[in-house]
C-alpha cells in the first residue's frame, strides 16, 4: 500500500504519492555535483526486468503518520571518483531539502544519504592521465 501526504485547504483535498516526492528527490540528487548515479537496489532491478516502472529509483520516502505535511527522505547515491564524499553528501542534503520543499510544499524533516559506492569511471580516467 502506498503512503500519501494529504493536505486540506478551502479548495479541497490534495494528495501526493511517495513516487511523486521521490522523483523530485532523485532529480535534485542527480543535479548535485559529484553524483554519478543512484543505486537502484535489487527489488527495483527485478521489477524493471519484468517491465514494471519504478519512480524515484534510489530514493526512499517516508511520511509521518501524525503530520501529513512532514516527510523524511533517504537517498542512495554512487559518488564520482575524486570527490570528497562528506562534501557531496552535504550538498545532496541541501539540494534535496530545497527542491522538495519548493515544489511540493512539504516540510522535509530529514534527508539521509547512504553512499553506496564510488564510480569506477573516474578511476580509469585518472589512470589514463598517468
DSSP file (Angstrom, degrees, kcal/mol; ACC not computed):
  #  RESIDUE AA STRUCTURE BP1 BP2  ACC     N-H-->O    O-->H-N    N-H-->O    O-->H-N    TCO  KAPPA ALPHA  PHI   PSI    X-CA   Y-CA   Z-CA
    1    1 A X              0   0    0      0, 0.0     2,-0.3     0, 0.0     0, 0.0   0.000 360.0 360.0 360.0 132.4    0.0    0.0    0.0
    2    2 A X        -     0   0    0      1,-0.0     2,-0.2    16,-0.0    15,-0.0  -0.619 360.0-132.6 -84.8 134.6    1.4    3.4   -1.0
    3    3 A X        -     0   0    0     -2,-0.3    15,-1.1    58,-0.1     2,-0.3  -0.575  25.9-169.5 -81.0 150.2    1.7    6.1    1.6
    4    4 A X  E     -A   17   0A   0     -2,-0.2     2,-0.6    13,-0.2    13,-0.2  -0.978  22.8-126.8-138.3 152.0    0.4    9.5    0.6
    5    5 A X  E     -A   16   0A   0     11,-2.4    11,-1.6    -2,-0.3     2,-0.5  -0.883  26.4-157.3 -96.2 125.7    0.6   13.0    2.0
    6    6 A X  E     -A   15   0A   0     -2,-0.6     2,-0.4     9,-0.2     9,-0.2  -0.895  10.8-176.4-105.8 131.7   -2.9   14.6    2.4
    7    7 A X  E     -A   14   0A   0      7,-2.7     7,-2.8    -2,-0.5     2,-0.4  -0.993   8.6-156.9-127.3 135.1   -3.2   18.4    2.6
    8    8 A X  E     +A   13   0A   0     -2,-0.4     2,-0.3     5,-0.2     5,-0.2  -0.889  20.2 156.2-114.4 141.2   -6.5   20.1    3.1
    9    9 A X  E >   -A   12   0A   0      3,-1.8     3,-1.5    -2,-0.4    -2,-0.0  -0.868  59.4 -84.5-146.5-179.2   -7.5   23.6    2.2
   10   10 A X  T 3  S+     0   0    0     -2,-0.3     3,-0.1     1,-0.3    -2,-0.0   0.791 126.9  55.2 -61.5 -27.8  -10.6   25.6    1.4
   11   11 A X  T 3  S-     0   0    0      1,-0.3     2,-0.3     0, 0.0    -1,-0.3   0.510 120.1 -97.1 -86.4  -4.7  -10.4   24.4   -2.2
   12   12 A X  E <   -A    9   0A   0     -3,-1.5    -3,-1.8     2,-0.0     2,-0.3  -0.830  57.0 -29.8 126.0-164.5  -10.4   20.7   -1.2
   13   13 A X  E     -A    8   0A   0     -2,-0.3     2,-0.4    -5,-0.2    -5,-0.2  -0.726  43.5-168.3 -99.1 141.4   -8.0   17.9   -0.6
   14   14 A X  E     -A    7   0A   0     -7,-2.8    -7,-2.7    -2,-0.3     2,-0.4  -0.975   5.7-166.3-123.4 142.1   -4.7   17.3   -2.3
   15   15 A X  E     -A    6   0A   0     -2,-0.4     2,-0.4    -9,-0.2    -9,-0.2  -0.963   6.2-164.4-128.1 148.8   -2.6   14.1   -2.1
   16   16 A X  E     -A    5   0A   0    -11,-1.6   -11,-2.4    -2,-0.4     2,-0.1  -0.999  15.6-140.3-130.1 130.9    1.0   13.4   -3.1
   17   17 A X  E  >  -A    4   0A   0     -2,-0.4     4,-1.7   -13,-0.2   -13,-0.2  -0.421  25.0-113.1 -84.6 163.7    2.3    9.9   -3.5
   18   18 A X  H  > S+     0   0    0    -15,-1.1     4,-2.9     1,-0.2     5,-0.2   0.893 117.7  56.3 -59.5 -40.4    5.7    8.7   -2.4
   19   19 A X  H  > S+     0   0    0      1,-0.2     4,-1.9     2,-0.2    -1,-0.2   0.871 103.9  52.6 -62.0 -38.2    6.7    8.2   -6.0
   20   20 A X  H  > S+     0   0    0      2,-0.2     4,-1.3     1,-0.2    -1,-0.2   0.936 114.2  41.6 -62.4 -48.1    5.9   11.8   -6.8
   21   21 A X  H  X S+     0   0    0     -4,-1.7     4,-2.2     1,-0.2    -2,-0.2   0.889 111.9  56.5 -66.7 -39.7    8.1   13.1   -4.0
   22   22 A X  H  X S+     0   0    0     -4,-2.9     4,-2.8     1,-0.2    -1,-0.2   0.854 101.5  57.2 -62.3 -35.5   10.8   10.5   -4.8
   23   23 A X  H  X S+     0   0    0     -4,-1.9     4,-2.4     2,-0.2    -1,-0.2   0.927 108.0  46.1 -62.7 -44.5   11.1   11.8   -8.4
   24   24 A X  H  X S+     0   0    0     -4,-1.3     4,-2.4     1,-0.2    -2,-0.2   0.916 113.9  49.1 -62.8 -42.5   11.9   15.4   -7.2
   25   25 A X  H  X S+     0   0    0     -4,-2.2     4,-2.2     2,-0.2    -2,-0.2   0.900 111.5  49.2 -64.1 -40.7   14.4   14.0   -4.7
   26   26 A X  H  X S+     0   0    0     -4,-2.8     4,-2.6     2,-0.2    -2,-0.2   0.913 111.6  48.6 -65.4 -42.8   16.0   11.8   -7.3
   27   27 A X  H  X S+     0   0    0     -4,-2.4     4,-1.4     1,-0.2    -2,-0.2   0.902 111.9  49.1 -64.5 -41.0   16.3   14.8   -9.8
   28   28 A X  H  < S+     0   0    0     -4,-2.4     4,-0.3     2,-0.2    -1,-0.2   0.887 112.0  49.5 -65.3 -38.6   17.8   17.0   -7.1
   29   29 A X  H >< S+     0   0    0     -4,-2.2     3,-1.5     1,-0.2    -2,-0.2   0.939 110.4  48.8 -65.0 -46.9   20.3   14.3   -6.2
   30   30 A X  H 3< S+     0   0    0     -4,-2.6    -1,-0.2     1,-0.3    -2,-0.2   0.761 106.0  58.4 -66.4 -24.6   21.4   13.7   -9.8
   31   31 A X  T 3< S+     0   0    0     -4,-1.4     2,-0.3    -5,-0.2    -1,-0.3   0.526  84.9 103.4 -81.1  -5.5   21.8   17.5  -10.3
   32   32 A X  S X  S-     0   0    0     -3,-1.5     3,-1.7    -4,-0.3     2,-0.1  -0.627  82.6-111.0 -81.6 132.0   24.3   17.6   -7.4
   33   33 A X  T 3  S+     0   0    0     -2,-0.3     3,-0.1     1,-0.2    58,-0.1  -0.397 102.2  28.9 -63.1 132.1   28.0   17.9   -8.5
   34   34 A X  T 3  S+     0   0    0      1,-0.3    46,-3.2    -2,-0.1     2,-0.6   0.305  87.3 120.6 100.8  -7.5   29.9   14.7   -7.8
   35   35 A X  E <   +B   79   0B   0     -3,-1.7    -1,-0.3    44,-0.2    44,-0.2  -0.804  34.3 179.4 -92.9 125.0   26.9   12.3   -8.1
   36   36 A X  E     -     0   0B   0     42,-2.8     2,-0.3    -2,-0.6    43,-0.2   0.892  61.2 -40.8 -87.2 -47.3   27.4    9.6  -10.7
   37   37 A X  E     -B   78   0B   0     41,-1.5    41,-2.9    -8,-0.0     2,-0.4  -0.940  57.4 -94.4-164.5-179.9   24.1    7.8  -10.3
   38   38 A X  E     -B   77   0B   0     -2,-0.3     2,-0.5    39,-0.2    39,-0.2  -0.933  37.4-116.9-112.1 138.7   21.6    6.4   -7.8
   39   39 A X        -     0   0    0     37,-3.4    37,-0.2    -2,-0.4    78,-0.0  -0.626  23.3-162.4 -75.0 121.8   21.7    2.8   -6.6
   40   40 A X     >  -     0   0    0     -2,-0.5     4,-0.5    17,-0.1    18,-0.4   0.812  27.0-140.7 -77.8 -31.2   18.5    1.1   -7.8
   41   41 A X  H  >  -     0   0    0      3,-0.1     4,-1.9     1,-0.1     5,-0.1   0.013  26.7 -78.5  84.8 162.0   18.6   -1.8   -5.4
   42   42 A X  H  > S+     0   0    0      2,-0.2     4,-2.4     1,-0.2     5,-0.2   0.898 125.1  51.7 -66.2 -44.4   17.7   -5.4   -6.1
   43   43 A X  H  > S+     0   0    0      1,-0.2     4,-2.6     2,-0.2    -1,-0.2   0.928 111.5  46.6 -63.1 -46.2   13.9   -5.1   -5.8
   44   44 A X  H  X S+     0   0    0     -4,-0.5     4,-2.6     1,-0.2    -1,-0.2   0.909 111.7  52.2 -63.0 -41.4   13.8   -2.2   -8.3
   45   45 A X  H  X S+     0   0    0     -4,-1.9     4,-1.8     1,-0.2    -1,-0.2   0.908 110.6  47.9 -60.7 -42.1   16.1   -4.1  -10.7
   46   46 A X  H  X S+     0   0    0     -4,-2.4     4,-1.0     2,-0.2    -2,-0.2   0.920 111.6  49.7 -64.7 -43.8   13.8   -7.1  -10.5
   47   47 A X  H ><>S+     0   0    0     -4,-2.6     5,-2.7     1,-0.2     3,-0.7   0.921 111.8  48.5 -60.7 -43.9   10.7   -5.0  -11.1
   48   48 A X  H ><5S+     0   0    0     -4,-2.6     3,-1.3     1,-0.2    -1,-0.2   0.832 103.2  61.6 -67.4 -31.1   12.2   -3.3  -14.1
   49   49 A X  H 3<5S+     0   0    0     -4,-1.8    -1,-0.2     1,-0.3    -2,-0.2   0.770 107.5  44.6 -67.2 -23.8   13.4   -6.6  -15.6
   50   50 A X  T <<5S-     0   0    0     -4,-1.0    -1,-0.3    -3,-0.7    -2,-0.2   0.309 127.7 -98.2-101.5   8.6    9.7   -7.7  -15.8
   51   51 A X  T < 5S+     0   0    0     -3,-1.3     2,-0.6     1,-0.3    -3,-0.2   0.569  77.4 136.5  94.3   9.4    8.6   -4.3  -17.2
   52   52 A X      < -     0   0    0     -5,-2.7    -1,-0.3    -6,-0.2    -2,-0.1  -0.812  47.0-139.1 -92.2 121.7    7.3   -2.6  -14.1
   53   53 A X        -     0   0    0     -2,-0.6     2,-0.4    -5,-0.0    -5,-0.0  -0.479  12.9-155.4 -79.6 152.8    8.5    1.0  -14.0
   54   54 A X        -     0   0    0     -2,-0.1     3,-0.4   -35,-0.0     2,-0.2  -0.993   8.0-138.3-132.6 126.6    9.6    2.5  -10.7
   55   55 A X  S    S+     0   0    0     -2,-0.4     4,-0.2     1,-0.2   -35,-0.1  -0.578  80.8  12.7 -83.4 144.4    9.5    6.2   -9.8
   56   56 A X  S >  S-     0   0    0     -2,-0.2     3,-1.5     1,-0.1    -1,-0.2   0.929  80.2-154.3  62.7  50.9   12.4    7.8   -7.9
   57   57 A X  T 3  S+     0   0    0     -3,-0.4   -17,-0.1     1,-0.3    -1,-0.1  -0.295  77.4  20.6 -57.4 137.1   15.0    5.0   -8.2
   58   58 A X  T 3  S+     0   0    0    -18,-0.4    18,-2.4     1,-0.2     2,-0.4   0.650 106.2 101.9  78.9  15.7   17.5    5.1   -5.4
   59   59 A X  E <   -D   75   0C   0     -3,-1.5     2,-0.4    16,-0.2    16,-0.2  -0.995  51.1-163.1-134.9 137.2   15.2    7.1   -3.1
   60   60 A X  E     -D   74   0C   0     14,-3.1    14,-2.8    -2,-0.4     2,-0.4  -0.981   9.6-164.8-119.4 131.9   13.0    6.1   -0.2
   61   61 A X  E     -D   73   0C   0     -2,-0.4     2,-0.4    12,-0.2    12,-0.2  -0.957   4.9-173.9-119.3 132.6   10.3    8.5    1.1
   62   62 A X  E     -D   72   0C   0     10,-2.8    10,-2.8    -2,-0.4     2,-0.3  -0.987  10.5-153.1-129.0 123.9    8.5    8.2    4.4
   63   63 A X  E     -D   71   0C   0     -2,-0.4     2,-0.3     8,-0.2     8,-0.2  -0.719  25.5-115.2 -89.9 143.3    5.6   10.3    5.5
   64   64 A X        -     0   0    0      6,-2.1     6,-0.2     3,-0.5     3,-0.1  -0.585  15.5-143.9 -75.7 139.1    5.0   11.0    9.2
   65   65 A X  S    S+     0   0    0     -2,-0.3    -1,-0.1     1,-0.2     3,-0.1   0.845  97.9  46.9 -72.5 -33.6    1.8    9.5   10.5
   66   66 A X  S    S+     0   0    0      1,-0.2     2,-0.4     2,-0.0    -1,-0.2   0.643 119.2  38.6 -86.2 -13.8    1.0   12.3   12.9
   67   67 A X    >   -     0   0    0      3,-0.1     3,-1.2    -3,-0.1    -3,-0.5  -0.947  63.2-162.9-138.0 115.9    1.7   15.1   10.4
   68   68 A X  T 3  S+     0   0    0     -2,-0.4    -1,-0.1     1,-0.2    -3,-0.0   0.635  90.2  55.3 -75.1 -12.0    0.7   14.7    6.8
   69   69 A X  T 3  S+     0   0    0    -64,-0.1    38,-3.7    37,-0.1     2,-0.4   0.380  90.2  90.0-100.9   6.0    3.0   17.6    5.6
   70   70 A X  E <   + e   0 107C   0     -3,-1.2    -6,-2.1    -6,-0.2     2,-0.3  -0.852  52.0 175.9-107.3 137.7    6.2   16.1    7.1
   71   71 A X  E     -De  63 108C   0     36,-2.4    38,-2.6    -2,-0.4    39,-0.9  -0.985  20.8-153.5-140.9 146.9    8.5   13.8    5.2
   72   72 A X  E     -De  62 110C   0    -10,-2.8   -10,-2.8    -2,-0.3     2,-0.4  -0.965  17.8-161.3-117.7 140.0   11.8   12.0    5.6
   73   73 A X  E     -De  61 111C   0     37,-2.7    39,-2.9    -2,-0.4     2,-0.4  -0.964   9.1-167.5-126.9 136.9   13.9   11.1    2.6
   74   74 A X  E     -De  60 112C   0    -14,-2.8   -14,-3.1    -2,-0.4     2,-0.3  -0.992  10.0-167.6-122.1 129.1   16.7    8.6    2.2
   75   75 A X  E     -De  59 113C   0     37,-2.7    39,-2.6    -2,-0.4     2,-0.4  -0.891  13.6-155.9-118.1 150.2   18.9    8.6   -1.0
   76   76 A X        +     0   0    0    -18,-2.4   -37,-3.4    -2,-0.3    39,-0.2  -0.714  27.0 176.1-124.2  77.5   21.4    6.0   -2.1
   77   77 A X  E     -B   38   0B   0     -2,-0.4    39,-2.9   -39,-0.2    40,-0.6  -0.414  29.1-141.0 -86.0 159.0   23.9    7.7   -4.4
   78   78 A X  E     -Bc  37 117B   0    -41,-2.9   -42,-2.8    38,-0.2   -41,-1.5  -0.990  29.3-140.6-112.2 122.9   27.0    6.4   -6.1
   79   79 A X  E     -Bc  35 118B   0     38,-2.5    40,-3.1    -2,-0.5   -44,-0.2  -0.571  14.2-110.7 -90.8 145.6   29.7    9.2   -6.0
   80   80 A X    >   -     0   0    0    -46,-3.2     3,-1.4    -2,-0.2    40,-0.1  -0.477  42.4 -98.8 -70.7 142.7   32.1   10.0   -8.8
   81   81 A X  T 3  S+     0   0    0     38,-0.4    -1,-0.1     1,-0.2     3,-0.1  -0.361 106.9  33.9 -60.1 137.4   35.7    9.2   -8.2
   82   82 A X  T 3  S+     0   0    0      1,-0.4     2,-0.3    -3,-0.1    -1,-0.2   0.296  90.4 111.4 100.5  -8.7   37.8   12.1   -7.0
   83   83 A X  S <  S-     0   0    0     -3,-1.4     2,-0.7   -49,-0.1    -1,-0.4  -0.709  75.1-111.0 -98.0 151.5   35.1   13.9   -5.0
   84   84 A X     >  -     0   0    0     -2,-0.3     4,-2.2     1,-0.2     3,-0.4  -0.714  26.5-147.1 -81.5 115.9   35.1   14.3   -1.2
   85   85 A X  H  > S+     0   0    0     -2,-0.7     4,-2.9     1,-0.2     5,-0.2   0.880  92.8  50.6 -56.9 -47.0   32.2   12.1    0.0
   86   86 A X  H  > S+     0   0    0      1,-0.2     4,-2.2     2,-0.2    -1,-0.2   0.892 111.8  49.7 -60.7 -36.3   31.1   14.2    3.0
   87   87 A X  H  > S+     0   0    0     -3,-0.4     4,-2.2     2,-0.2    -1,-0.2   0.918 112.8  45.9 -66.4 -43.0   31.0   17.4    0.9
   88   88 A X  H  X S+     0   0    0     -4,-2.2     4,-2.5     2,-0.2    -2,-0.2   0.918 112.3  51.3 -65.3 -43.1   28.9   15.7   -1.8
   89   89 A X  H  X S+     0   0    0     -4,-2.9     4,-2.3    -5,-0.2    -2,-0.2   0.904 109.9  49.8 -61.1 -41.5   26.6   14.2    0.9
   90   90 A X  H  X S+     0   0    0     -4,-2.2     4,-2.3    -5,-0.2    -1,-0.2   0.917 111.0  49.3 -63.0 -43.7   26.1   17.6    2.4
   91   91 A X  H  X S+     0   0    0     -4,-2.2     4,-2.8     1,-0.2     5,-0.2   0.892 109.1  52.8 -63.2 -39.6   25.3   19.1   -1.0
   92   92 A X  H  X S+     0   0    0     -4,-2.5     4,-2.8     2,-0.2     5,-0.3   0.937 108.4  50.6 -60.1 -46.6   22.8   16.3   -1.7
   93   93 A X  H  X S+     0   0    0     -4,-2.3     4,-2.2     1,-0.2     5,-0.2   0.930 113.1  45.4 -57.7 -46.8   21.1   17.0    1.7
   94   94 A X  H  X S+     0   0    0     -4,-2.3     4,-2.5     2,-0.2    -2,-0.2   0.938 115.4  45.9 -63.3 -47.9   20.8   20.7    0.9
   95   95 A X  H  X S+     0   0    0     -4,-2.8     4,-2.8     2,-0.2     5,-0.3   0.922 113.8  47.5 -63.4 -45.6   19.6   20.3   -2.7
   96   96 A X  H  X S+     0   0    0     -4,-2.8     4,-2.5    -5,-0.2     5,-0.3   0.936 113.4  47.8 -63.3 -46.1   17.0   17.6   -1.9
   97   97 A X  H  X S+     0   0    0     -4,-2.2     4,-2.1    -5,-0.3     5,-0.3   0.945 115.3  45.1 -59.8 -49.0   15.6   19.6    1.0
   98   98 A X  H  X S+     0   0    0     -4,-2.5     4,-2.4    -5,-0.2    -2,-0.2   0.941 116.6  44.0 -60.2 -50.0   15.3   22.8   -1.0
   99   99 A X  H  X S+     0   0    0     -4,-2.8     4,-2.6    -5,-0.2     5,-0.3   0.915 115.0  46.3 -66.5 -45.1   13.8   21.2   -4.1
  100  100 A X  H  X>S+     0   0    0     -4,-2.5     4,-2.0    -5,-0.3     6,-0.6   0.921 115.8  46.0 -66.3 -42.9   11.3   19.0   -2.4
  101  101 A X  H  X5S+     0   0    0     -4,-2.1     4,-1.3    -5,-0.3    -1,-0.2   0.903 115.0  48.5 -65.5 -39.4   10.1   21.8   -0.1
  102  102 A X  H  <5S+     0   0    0     -4,-2.4    -2,-0.2    -5,-0.3    -1,-0.2   0.934 120.7  33.0 -65.1 -47.5    9.9   24.3   -3.1
  103  103 A X  H  <5S+     0   0    0     -4,-2.6    -1,-0.2    -5,-0.2    -2,-0.2   0.651 130.6  29.4 -91.0 -16.0    8.0   22.0   -5.5
  104  104 A X  H  <5S-     0   0    0     -4,-2.0    -3,-0.2    -5,-0.3    -2,-0.2   0.654  88.3-132.5-114.5 -21.7    5.8   20.1   -3.1
  105  105 A X     << +     0   0    0     -4,-1.3    -4,-0.2    -5,-0.6     2,-0.1   0.527  60.5 137.5  78.5   4.6    5.2   22.4   -0.1
  106  106 A X        -     0   0    0     -6,-0.6     2,-0.7     1,-0.1    -1,-0.3  -0.474  60.6-116.1 -81.3 155.8    6.0   19.6    2.2
  107  107 A X  E     -e   70   0C   0    -38,-3.7   -36,-2.4    -2,-0.1     2,-0.8  -0.842  25.0-149.2 -91.9 111.6    8.2   20.0    5.3
  108  108 A X  E     +e   71   0C   0     -2,-0.7   -36,-0.2   -38,-0.2     3,-0.1  -0.735  18.4 178.7 -85.1 111.0   11.4   17.9    4.8
  109  109 A X  E     +     0   0C   0    -38,-2.6     2,-0.3    -2,-0.8   -37,-0.2   0.833  64.4   5.7 -82.0 -34.0   12.4   16.8    8.3
  110  110 A X  E     -e   72   0C   0    -39,-0.9   -37,-2.7     2,-0.0     2,-0.5  -0.996  48.4-163.8-152.6 143.7   15.4   14.7    7.3
  111  111 A X  E     -e   73   0C   0     -2,-0.3     2,-0.4   -39,-0.2   -37,-0.2  -0.938  19.3-166.4-126.3 107.8   17.5   13.8    4.3
  112  112 A X  E     -e   74   0C   0    -39,-2.9   -37,-2.7    -2,-0.5     2,-0.5  -0.792   3.4-157.9 -95.6 135.8   19.6   10.8    5.0
  113  113 A X  E     -e   75   0C   0     -2,-0.4     2,-0.7   -39,-0.2   -37,-0.2  -0.961   9.6-175.4-118.4 118.3   22.4   10.0    2.5
  114  114 A X        -     0   0    0    -39,-2.6     2,-0.4    -2,-0.5    -2,-0.0  -0.898  20.4-145.1-112.6  99.4   23.8    6.4    2.3
  115  115 A X        -     0   0    0     -2,-0.7   -37,-0.2     1,-0.2     3,-0.1  -0.506  13.7-170.3 -68.1 122.1   26.7    6.4   -0.2
  116  116 A X        -     0   0    0    -39,-2.9     2,-0.3    -2,-0.4   -38,-0.2   0.545  54.5 -50.6 -94.2  -9.3   26.5    3.1   -1.9
  117  117 A X  E     -c   78   0B   0    -40,-0.6   -38,-2.5     2,-0.0     2,-0.4  -0.964  53.2 -84.5 163.3-178.1   29.8    3.3   -3.7
  118  118 A X  E     -c   79   0B   0     -2,-0.3   -38,-0.2   -40,-0.2     2,-0.1  -0.974  42.9-116.3-120.8 133.5   32.3    5.2   -5.9
  119  119 A X        -     0   0    0    -40,-3.1   -38,-0.4    -2,-0.4     4,-0.4  -0.426  12.8-147.5 -69.6 142.4   32.0    5.0   -9.7
  120  120 A X  S  > S+     0   0    0      1,-0.2     4,-1.8     2,-0.2     5,-0.2   0.450  83.4  85.9 -90.0  -0.3   35.0    3.4  -11.4
  121  121 A X  H  > S+     0   0    0      1,-0.2     4,-1.8     2,-0.2    -1,-0.2   0.926  91.2  47.8 -63.7 -44.3   34.7    5.7  -14.5
  122  122 A X  H  > S+     0   0    0     -3,-0.3     4,-2.3     1,-0.2    -1,-0.2   0.829 106.7  57.7 -66.0 -32.6   36.8    8.4  -12.7
  123  123 A X  H  > S+     0   0    0     -4,-0.4     4,-2.2     2,-0.2    -1,-0.2   0.930 106.9  47.4 -63.9 -45.4   39.4    5.8  -11.7
  124  124 A X  H  X S+     0   0    0     -4,-1.8     4,-2.2     1,-0.2    -1,-0.2   0.887 110.6  52.6 -63.6 -39.1   40.0    4.8  -15.3
  125  125 A X  H  X S+     0   0    0     -4,-1.8     4,-1.4     1,-0.2    -1,-0.2   0.914 109.4  49.0 -62.5 -43.4   40.3    8.4  -16.3
  126  126 A X  H  X S+     0   0    0     -4,-2.3     4,-1.0     1,-0.2    -2,-0.2   0.894 111.4  49.4 -63.3 -40.4   42.9    9.1  -13.7
  127  127 A X  H  < S+     0   0    0     -4,-2.2     3,-0.4     1,-0.2    -1,-0.2   0.868 107.4  54.8 -66.9 -36.4   44.9    6.0  -14.7
  128  128 A X  H  < S+     0   0    0     -4,-2.2    -1,-0.2     1,-0.2    -2,-0.2   0.820 103.2  56.8 -66.1 -30.8   44.7    7.1  -18.4
  129  129 A X  H  <        0   0    0     -4,-1.4    -1,-0.2     1,-0.2    -2,-0.2   0.807 360.0 360.0 -70.0 -29.5   46.2   10.5  -17.4
  130  130 A X     <        0   0    0     -4,-1.0    -1,-0.2    -3,-0.4    -2,-0.2   0.475 360.0 360.0 -77.0 360.0   49.3    8.9  -15.9
